[in-house]
Amino acid sequence: MSIPMMLWLAACASNTTNHDVVVDRPTAQGLSQISADNVFDTVDSDGDGSLLPLDVERLGLGGDWHTLDADGNGAISRQEFRDQFASPLIQATLRLPGDAEPMQPLVSSDFLLPPEPPAQRYVPAPIETAPPASMTVPTDAPLVIPVLIDDQEAAAIDHAASEATTSDSEDAAAPVN
Protein backbone atom coordinates (compact mmCIF):
# COMPACT_ATOMS: atom_id res chain seq x y z
CA MET A 1 0.00 0.00 0.00
CA SER A 2 1.32 3.43 -0.85
CA ILE A 3 2.00 6.13 1.73
CA PRO A 4 -0.64 8.57 0.34
CA MET A 5 -3.23 5.82 0.51
CA MET A 6 -2.27 5.04 4.13
CA LEU A 7 -2.49 8.73 5.06
CA TRP A 8 -5.89 8.97 3.41
CA LEU A 9 -7.14 5.89 5.31
CA ALA A 10 -5.69 7.22 8.56
CA ALA A 11 -7.49 10.55 8.03
CA CYS A 12 -10.76 8.74 7.38
CA ALA A 13 -10.33 6.58 10.48
CA SER A 14 -9.31 9.45 12.76
CA ASN A 15 -11.69 10.80 15.36
CA THR A 16 -13.64 13.56 13.66
CA THR A 17 -16.12 14.01 16.50
CA ASN A 18 -14.23 17.02 17.84
CA HIS A 19 -16.50 19.22 15.76
CA ASP A 20 -19.69 20.86 16.92
CA VAL A 21 -22.95 18.99 16.35
CA VAL A 22 -25.86 21.00 14.97
CA VAL A 23 -29.46 19.75 14.87
CA ASP A 24 -32.73 21.18 13.53
CA ARG A 25 -35.24 21.74 16.32
CA PRO A 26 -38.79 23.08 16.28
CA THR A 27 -39.10 26.35 18.17
CA ALA A 28 -41.94 28.82 18.64
CA GLN A 29 -40.66 30.68 15.55
CA GLY A 30 -40.38 27.55 13.42
CA LEU A 31 -37.45 25.24 12.69
CA SER A 32 -34.04 26.48 13.86
CA GLN A 33 -30.56 25.02 14.11
CA ILE A 34 -29.25 24.39 17.61
CA SER A 35 -25.55 23.89 18.30
CA ALA A 36 -24.39 21.42 20.94
CA ASP A 37 -21.51 23.72 21.88
CA ASN A 38 -23.83 26.73 22.31
CA VAL A 39 -26.15 24.74 24.56
CA PHE A 40 -23.16 23.38 26.49
CA ASP A 41 -21.70 26.86 27.03
CA THR A 42 -25.06 28.25 28.09
CA VAL A 43 -25.68 25.69 30.84
CA ASP A 44 -22.09 25.25 32.07
CA SER A 45 -22.71 27.28 35.23
CA ASP A 46 -19.14 27.33 36.54
CA GLY A 47 -17.45 27.52 33.12
CA ASP A 48 -15.03 24.67 33.86
CA GLY A 49 -15.78 22.82 30.62
CA SER A 50 -17.91 20.08 32.18
CA LEU A 51 -21.56 19.78 33.12
CA LEU A 52 -22.67 18.83 36.60
CA PRO A 53 -26.01 17.18 37.46
CA LEU A 54 -27.65 20.55 38.22
CA ASP A 55 -26.59 21.88 34.81
CA VAL A 56 -28.05 18.84 33.06
CA GLU A 57 -31.25 19.07 35.09
CA ARG A 58 -31.83 22.61 33.78
CA LEU A 59 -32.05 21.10 30.28
CA GLY A 60 -34.57 18.48 31.38
CA LEU A 61 -31.99 15.75 30.85
CA GLY A 62 -31.56 14.66 34.47
CA GLY A 63 -33.00 11.23 33.71
CA ASP A 64 -30.48 10.78 30.89
CA TRP A 65 -27.41 11.37 33.07
CA HIS A 66 -25.97 7.87 32.59
CA THR A 67 -26.42 8.13 28.83
CA LEU A 68 -24.57 11.43 28.72
CA ASP A 69 -21.82 10.59 31.22
CA ALA A 70 -20.25 7.84 29.08
CA ASP A 71 -17.05 7.44 31.12
CA GLY A 72 -18.89 7.54 34.47
CA ASN A 73 -16.62 10.15 36.08
CA GLY A 74 -19.51 12.23 37.47
CA ALA A 75 -19.18 15.11 35.01
CA ILE A 76 -20.17 15.43 31.36
CA SER A 77 -17.42 16.71 29.11
CA ARG A 78 -18.03 18.75 25.99
CA GLN A 79 -17.17 15.73 23.85
CA GLU A 80 -19.57 13.43 25.74
CA PHE A 81 -22.31 16.02 25.27
CA ARG A 82 -21.55 16.31 21.54
CA ASP A 83 -21.57 12.52 21.11
CA GLN A 84 -25.12 12.20 22.43
CA PHE A 85 -26.62 15.58 21.45
CA ALA A 86 -28.18 14.43 18.16
CA SER A 87 -29.56 11.15 19.53
CA PRO A 88 -33.36 10.86 19.41
CA LEU A 89 -33.52 10.13 23.14
CA ILE A 90 -31.73 13.34 24.06
CA GLN A 91 -33.62 15.44 21.51
CA ALA A 92 -36.96 14.10 22.78
CA THR A 93 -36.28 15.12 26.38
CA LEU A 94 -34.13 18.23 25.85
CA ARG A 95 -35.93 21.42 26.95
CA LEU A 96 -34.57 24.77 25.80
CA PRO A 97 -35.99 28.27 26.26
CA GLY A 98 -38.09 29.09 23.21
CA ASP A 99 -38.92 25.47 22.38
CA ALA A 100 -42.30 24.89 20.83
CA GLU A 101 -44.65 23.06 23.13
CA PRO A 102 -44.92 19.42 22.08
CA MET A 103 -48.12 18.67 20.24
CA GLN A 104 -48.45 15.36 22.03
CA PRO A 105 -47.24 14.67 25.58
CA LEU A 106 -44.25 12.37 25.92
CA VAL A 107 -46.25 10.07 28.21
CA SER A 108 -49.89 9.27 27.57
CA SER A 109 -52.39 10.07 30.29
CA ASP A 110 -54.77 7.32 29.18
CA PHE A 111 -54.06 5.40 32.37
CA LEU A 112 -55.69 8.10 34.52
CA LEU A 113 -59.22 7.48 35.74
CA PRO A 114 -61.89 10.12 35.24
CA PRO A 115 -62.62 12.22 38.32
CA GLU A 116 -65.25 10.82 40.67
CA PRO A 117 -68.59 12.58 40.70
CA PRO A 118 -69.42 14.29 44.02
CA ALA A 119 -71.96 11.58 44.89
CA GLN A 120 -69.19 8.95 44.91
CA ARG A 121 -66.69 10.84 47.04
CA TYR A 122 -66.05 9.59 50.56
CA VAL A 123 -67.78 11.60 53.25
CA PRO A 124 -67.31 10.44 56.83
CA ALA A 125 -70.51 9.65 58.72
CA PRO A 126 -71.50 12.09 61.44
CA ILE A 127 -70.69 10.97 64.96
CA GLU A 128 -73.95 10.30 66.76
CA THR A 129 -72.94 8.87 70.11
CA ALA A 130 -74.36 9.76 73.46
CA PRO A 131 -72.25 12.05 75.59
CA PRO A 132 -70.30 10.15 78.24
CA ALA A 133 -72.08 9.65 81.57
CA SER A 134 -70.54 11.37 84.53
CA MET A 135 -68.64 9.19 86.94
CA THR A 136 -69.16 9.41 90.65
CA VAL A 137 -66.93 7.93 93.28
CA PRO A 138 -68.49 6.87 96.58
CA THR A 139 -67.30 9.00 99.43
CA ASP A 140 -66.34 6.02 101.58
CA ALA A 141 -64.17 4.38 98.83
CA PRO A 142 -60.53 4.03 99.81
CA LEU A 143 -58.23 6.36 98.01
CA VAL A 144 -55.12 4.62 96.69
CA ILE A 145 -52.12 6.80 96.01
CA PRO A 146 -49.16 5.18 94.28
CA VAL A 147 -45.96 5.38 96.28
CA LEU A 148 -42.69 5.86 94.52
CA ILE A 149 -39.93 3.50 95.63
CA ASP A 150 -36.24 3.49 94.90
CA ASP A 151 -34.35 0.93 92.79
CA GLN A 152 -33.25 -1.23 95.74
CA GLU A 153 -36.79 -1.66 97.00
CA ALA A 154 -38.02 -2.49 93.47
CA ALA A 155 -35.25 -5.09 93.09
CA ALA A 156 -36.17 -6.66 96.45
CA ILE A 157 -39.84 -6.88 95.44
CA ASP A 158 -38.88 -8.49 92.08
CA HIS A 159 -36.59 -10.97 93.85
CA ALA A 160 -39.31 -11.94 96.36
CA ALA A 161 -41.83 -12.42 93.54
CA SER A 162 -39.47 -14.63 91.56
CA GLU A 163 -38.71 -16.76 94.69
CA ALA A 164 -42.40 -17.19 95.32
CA THR A 165 -42.92 -18.35 91.74
CA THR A 166 -39.98 -20.77 91.99
CA SER A 167 -41.15 -22.29 95.28
CA ASP A 168 -44.68 -22.73 93.89
CA SER A 169 -43.35 -24.63 90.86
CA GLU A 170 -41.12 -26.84 93.12
CA ASP A 171 -44.11 -27.69 95.31
CA ALA A 172 -46.10 -28.73 92.25
CA ALA A 173 -43.25 -30.97 91.00
CA ALA A 174 -42.80 -32.80 94.36
CA PRO A 175 -44.51 -36.23 94.54
CA VAL A 176 -47.46 -36.56 96.87
CA ASN A 177 -47.58 -39.69 99.16
Residue, then its C-alpha position, 0 to 999 in steps of 0.5 A: m500500500s502506498i504512503p498517500m493511501m495510508l495517510w488517506l485511510a488514517a485521516c478517514a479513520s481518525n476521530t472527527t467528532n471534535h466538531d460541533v454537532v448542529v441539529d434542527r429543532p422546532t421552536a416557537q418561531g419555526l425550525s431552527q438550528i441548535s448547536a451542541d456547543n452553544v447549549f453546552d456553554t449556556v448551561d455550564s454554570d461554573g465555566d469549567g468545561s464540564l456539566l454537573p447534574l444541576d446543569v443537566e437538570r436545567l435542560g430536562l436531561g436529568g434522567d439521561w445522566h448515565t447516557l450522557d456521562a459515558d465514562g462515568n466520572g460524574a461530570i459530562s465533558r463537551q465531547e460526551f455532550r456532543d456525542q449524544f446531542a443528536s440522539p433521538l432520546i436526548q432530543a426528545t427530552l431536551r428542553l430549551p428556552g423558546d422550544a415549541e410546546p410538544m403537540q403530544p405529551l411524551v407520556s400518555s395520560d390514558f391510564l388516569l381514571p376520570p374524576e369521581p362525581p361528588a356523589q361517589r366521594y367519601v364523606p365520613a358519617p357524622i358521629e352520633t354517640a351519646p355524651p359520656a355519663s358522669m362518673t361518681v366515686p363513693t365517698d367512703a371508697p378508699l383512696v389509693i395513692p401510688v408510692l414511689i420506691d427506689d431501685q433497691e426496693a423495686a429489686a427486692i420486690d422483684h426478687a421476692a416475687s421470683e422466689a415465690t414463683t420458683s417455690d410454687s413450681e417446686d411444690a407442684a413438682a414434688p410427689v405426693n404420698 
